[in-house]
Amino acid sequence: MSLRVGINLDGVLIHDGIRTPNAGTRFAWVRQSAAFDYIEKNIDPGEDFAPYFDWVEHYGVPIGVFGGIFCAGQDEARMRWGLATGGRLGARLFNMQLYARHSNGRPLSDQQVADFYLDALEHGEPVGCLPTLEVHVDMWSEDFRRVERVAELLARSNVKLRLTLDHSHLIFKIGHAEELALSRMSDVADGGRALLAPGQPDTLYSMWLREGWVAHAHARSVAPGVPHNAAMNRRRGLAGRAIQYPLIQPPPGTFHAEWHEQALAPWKQAVTDLLAWMRAHPESAPQQISCEFIPFADYGGGGRYSIWHNNLACAAWLRQTWAHPVRAALCAA
C-alpha cells in the first residue's frame, strides 16, 4: 500500500521576499525534486491555463487536485468552469473553500452550503472531478460544528459529504481565546482541547474520519496558541493569523516567533493518527495528502525561512511515518 504525496503549487518558492518562480519553473522544481507524486493547483481567475496541459505532459507531473475559493451567489459559473477544466487536466479532486457569507452579504445558511456542494457534485461527476469542501478559516466551516449539520442535510439527498481535512486550521486555535471565539467555541472551558487536540475521544476531525467524510487532506505544521503573524498584515492594522509553524528549525530572524521543536507535537500526532486511519481504512479514507507550506499573511507571509524546504521536509516526514507506522489512538477506534 502506497501513499501519494502532493504539493500545492503556491508553495514552490523560497519565500515572498524573493521573486516568485513562474509556473513552468515551479513544475520543473517539483519534477527535479522527485519528492511529490502530483501538484495541487488553485484557480487564479486571470491566469491562462492553456500552458498547464503542456507542462503536465512535458514534466510528467500530474495535477491531481484542482480548486479555488468561492462566494455563493456570485461564483457558481467559475466553480463549474473549474470542475470542467480540472477534469480536462486529469484532476480527480476539486477542493473548494466557500466563504461564510453569500454575495448579498448575509451569512450563508447550512442549506446554502449544501446546495453549493450539490451543484458542484452535479457538474463534477460527469467529468470525473469530484468536489470536496475544505475546513478552513474565513469560510463557513470555521464554525467547525456546522460540518455535521451540513452532512446531515446532504444525507437527506442520499449524498455523503466530502471534506478536505487540514489539521492546521483547527490545532492552531488551541488555547487562543480570540481564535476560539471566531469558531464559536468560547464556551469550551479547556482552551478547545477536547474538540481540537489529538488523542481526545470527541475530537472533531476524528469523528469526521469515522463518518467517512474526509476525502482529501493537507499537511502544514502548526503549533497551538502562537501569536499572530507579526511579519505581515492580512489587512491594514490586522496581523496575519499563525496557521504555519516551520517543520524544520528556521534560521535566526527568519520567523516571527520563537521556534521550539516540541511545539510541533500536537500537529505531528494528529497527522500520524490520520495516516494510521488511512492505512486501516483504505476503502473510506483518502490515500493521498498535499503538503501545503505556503506564503500569504495567514501562513508564511513575510517570513524569510524556506517554504520550499519545509514542503520537502514534510513530504519526507509523511513518507517515513507511512512506511514505519506507530500504533495510534485512531487506529483502535
C-alpha positions in Angstrom: 0.0 0.0 0.0 1.5 3.4 -1.0 0.8 7.0 -0.1 0.5 9.6 -2.7 2.1 12.9 -1.6 1.5 16.1 -3.4 2.3 19.8 -3.1 0.3 23.0 -3.6 2.0 24.9 -6.4 1.8 28.1 -4.3 4.4 26.5 -2.0 7.0 26.1 -4.7 9.1 29.1 -3.8 11.7 30.0 -1.3 9.8 32.9 0.4 7.9 36.0 -0.7 10.9 38.3 -0.3 12.5 36.7 -3.4 11.0 36.8 -6.9 8.5 34.0 -7.2 9.3 31.5 -10.0 6.9 31.3 -12.9 4.6 28.3 -13.1 6.7 26.4 -15.6 9.8 26.8 -13.4 7.7 25.5 -10.5 6.8 22.4 -12.4 10.5 21.9 -13.1 11.3 22.2 -9.4 8.7 19.6 -8.5 9.9 17.2 -11.1 13.6 17.6 -10.2 12.9 17.1 -6.5 11.3 13.7 -7.1 9.6 14.3 -3.8 6.0 14.6 -5.0 3.5 12.5 -6.9 1.2 15.3 -8.0 0.5 19.0 -7.9 -2.4 20.7 -6.3 -3.4 23.9 -8.1 -5.8 26.7 -7.1 -7.7 28.8 -9.7 -6.3 32.2 -10.4 -9.2 33.8 -12.4 -6.9 35.9 -14.5 -4.5 33.1 -15.4 -4.1 31.4 -18.7 -4.4 27.7 -18.1 -3.6 26.6 -21.7 0.2 26.1 -20.9 -0.7 23.7 -18.0 -1.6 20.9 -20.3 1.9 21.2 -21.9 3.6 21.4 -18.5 1.9 18.3 -17.3 2.9 16.4 -20.3 6.5 17.8 -20.5 7.4 17.3 -16.8 5.3 14.2 -16.2 3.8 15.6 -13.0 0.0 15.4 -12.9 -2.3 18.0 -11.5 -4.1 15.7 -9.0 -6.2 18.3 -7.3 -7.7 21.5 -8.7 -9.7 24.0 -6.7 -10.3 27.5 -5.5 -12.1 30.0 -3.2 -15.8 30.8 -4.0 -18.6 33.0 -2.9 -22.1 31.6 -3.2 -24.4 33.6 -5.4 -21.5 35.0 -7.4 -19.0 32.3 -8.3 -21.1 29.4 -9.4 -20.1 29.8 -13.1 -16.4 29.9 -12.1 -16.8 26.9 -9.9 -18.4 24.9 -12.8 -15.6 26.1 -15.2 -13.1 24.9 -12.6 -14.6 21.5 -12.4 -14.6 21.1 -16.2 -11.0 22.4 -16.5 -9.9 20.2 -13.6 -11.4 17.2 -15.4 -9.6 18.0 -18.6 -6.3 18.4 -16.7 -6.8 15.0 -15.2 -7.6 16.2 -11.6 -9.9 13.8 -9.8 -10.5 16.1 -6.8 -11.8 19.7 -6.8 -11.0 21.4 -3.4 -13.5 24.2 -2.6 -13.2 26.9 0.0 -16.6 28.5 0.4 -16.9 31.9 2.1 -19.1 32.2 5.1 -21.2 34.9 3.5 -23.4 35.0 0.4 -22.7 37.6 -2.3 -25.7 39.5 -0.8 -23.7 40.0 2.4 -25.8 37.7 4.5 -24.4 34.7 6.4 -24.5 31.5 4.4 -27.1 29.1 5.8 -26.3 25.4 6.2 -28.8 24.7 3.3 -27.0 27.1 1.0 -23.7 25.4 1.7 -25.3 22.0 0.9 -26.8 23.4 -2.3 -23.5 24.8 -3.5 -21.9 21.4 -2.9 -24.7 19.6 -4.7 -24.3 21.9 -7.7 -20.6 21.2 -7.7 -21.2 17.4 -7.5 -23.7 17.6 -10.3 -21.1 19.2 -12.6 -18.1 17.3 -11.3 -19.3 13.8 -11.6 -19.7 13.7 -15.4 -16.0 14.9 -15.9 -14.6 12.7 -13.1 -13.5 15.6 -10.9 -15.3 15.3 -7.6 -15.7 18.3 -5.2 -14.6 18.5 -1.6 -15.3 21.2 0.9 -12.3 22.3 2.9 -12.5 23.0 6.6 -10.8 26.4 6.6 -10.7 29.8 8.4 -12.8 32.6 7.0 -15.1 30.1 5.4 -18.5 28.7 6.5 -16.6 25.8 8.2 -14.6 27.9 10.6 -17.6 27.3 12.9 -16.4 23.6 12.9 -19.6 22.2 14.4 -21.5 23.2 11.3 -19.8 20.4 9.4 -22.0 17.8 11.0 -25.2 19.8 10.2 -24.3 20.2 6.5 -23.5 16.4 6.4 -27.0 15.7 7.8 -28.6 17.9 5.1 -26.7 16.2 2.3 -27.7 12.8 3.7 -31.3 13.6 3.1 -30.4 13.7 -0.6 -28.5 10.4 -0.2 -25.3 12.3 -0.7 -22.2 11.9 1.5 -20.3 15.0 2.4 -16.7 15.0 1.1 -14.2 17.1 3.2 -10.7 18.3 2.8 -9.1 18.0 6.3 -6.2 20.3 7.2 -5.4 19.9 10.9 -3.6 23.2 11.0 -6.8 25.2 10.8 -8.0 23.6 14.0 -4.9 22.9 16.1 -3.5 26.5 15.9 -6.6 27.7 17.7 -6.0 25.6 20.9 -5.5 27.9 23.9 -6.1 31.0 21.7 -9.2 32.8 23.0 -9.6 35.2 20.1 -9.4 32.3 17.6 -11.7 30.1 19.5 -14.3 32.9 19.6 -14.2 33.0 15.8 -15.1 29.3 15.8 -18.0 29.9 18.3 -16.0 27.9 20.9 -15.7 30.5 23.7 -17.9 28.2 25.8 -15.2 25.4 25.7 -13.5 25.5 29.1 -10.3 23.7 28.3 -9.0 26.0 25.6 -10.6 23.9 22.9 -8.5 20.8 23.6 -11.4 18.4 24.0 -12.6 19.1 20.4 -9.4 20.1 18.6 -6.5 18.2 20.2 -5.4 14.7 19.1 -6.0 11.8 21.3 -9.3 13.0 22.7 -12.4 10.9 22.3 -14.6 13.7 21.0 -12.0 15.4 18.7 -14.0 16.8 15.7 -11.6 15.5 13.0 -11.7 12.0 14.5 -15.4 12.0 14.1 -15.2 13.2 10.5 -12.9 10.4 9.7 -15.1 7.8 11.4 -18.1 9.1 9.4 -16.1 8.6 6.2 -16.4 12.3 5.2 -12.7 13.0 4.7 -11.8 12.6 1.0 -8.6 14.7 0.9 -6.1 16.1 3.3 -3.4 18.8 3.6 -0.3 18.8 5.7 1.1 22.1 7.1 2.6 22.1 10.6 1.3 24.5 13.3 1.8 25.0 17.0 -1.1 25.8 19.4 -1.6 29.3 20.6 1.2 31.0 18.6 0.7 34.8 18.4 -0.5 36.3 15.1 2.0 36.7 12.2 3.7 40.0 13.1 5.7 39.7 9.8 2.7 40.5 7.6 -0.7 42.1 7.9 -3.8 40.5 6.4 -5.1 44.0 6.0 -4.2 47.4 7.4 -3.7 47.2 11.1 -4.5 43.5 11.4 -1.7 41.0 11.6 -1.9 37.7 9.8 -3.0 34.6 11.6 -0.5 31.9 12.7 -1.5 28.9 10.6 2.0 27.9 9.7 4.8 27.0 12.1 8.0 25.7 10.4 8.6 22.0 10.5 12.3 22.4 10.4 14.2 24.9 12.5 14.3 28.3 10.8 17.5 30.3 10.7 17.6 33.1 13.3 15.5 36.1 12.5 13.5 34.4 9.7 10.4 33.5 11.7 8.2 35.9 13.7 8.1 33.9 16.9 10.5 31.7 18.9 10.7 28.2 17.5 10.6 25.1 19.6 10.5 21.6 18.1 8.3 20.2 20.9 5.6 22.7 19.9 5.0 20.6 16.8 4.0 17.6 18.9 0.1 18.0 18.7 0.2 18.5 14.9 2.5 15.6 14.4 0.3 13.4 16.5 -2.8 14.4 14.7 -1.3 13.7 11.2 0.2 10.4 12.5 -3.3 9.4 13.6 -4.6 10.4 10.2 -2.1 8.3 8.4 -2.8 5.3 10.7 -6.5 5.7 9.9 -5.8 5.9 6.2 -3.8 2.6 6.3 -6.5 0.9 8.3 -9.4 2.1 6.2 -8.3 2.3 2.6 -11.9 1.9 1.3 -13.2 5.1 3.1 -10.2 7.3 3.8 -8.0 9.3 1.3 -4.8 7.7 0.2 -3.1 11.0 -0.6 -2.1 14.2 1.2 -0.9 17.5 -0.1 2.0 19.4 1.5 0.8 23.0 2.0 3.5 25.2 3.3 2.7 28.5 1.5 3.3 32.3 1.7 0.5 34.8 2.4 -0.3 36.7 5.6 -2.0 33.9 7.5 0.8 31.4 6.8 4.4 32.1 5.9 4.0 35.6 4.6 6.8 38.0 5.5 8.9 35.1 6.8 12.3 34.5 5.4 12.7 30.8 6.1 12.5 28.5 3.1 8.9 27.4 2.4 10.1 25.0 -0.3 12.5 23.2 2.0 9.7 22.9 4.6 7.5 21.3 1.9 10.3 18.9 1.0 10.8 18.0 4.7 7.1 17.5 5.2 7.0 15.1 2.2 9.9 13.1 3.6 8.3 13.0 7.1 5.0 11.8 5.7 6.6 9.0 3.7 8.8 7.9 6.7 5.8 7.9 9.0 3.7 6.0 6.5 6.5 3.4 6.0 7.1 3.0 9.7 3.6 3.3 11.3 3.2 3.5 15.0 0.1 2.5 16.9 -2.2 5.5 17.1 -5.3 6.1 19.1 -7.5 6.4 16.0 -6.4 3.0 14.6 -8.1 1.4 17.6 -11.3 3.5 17.3 
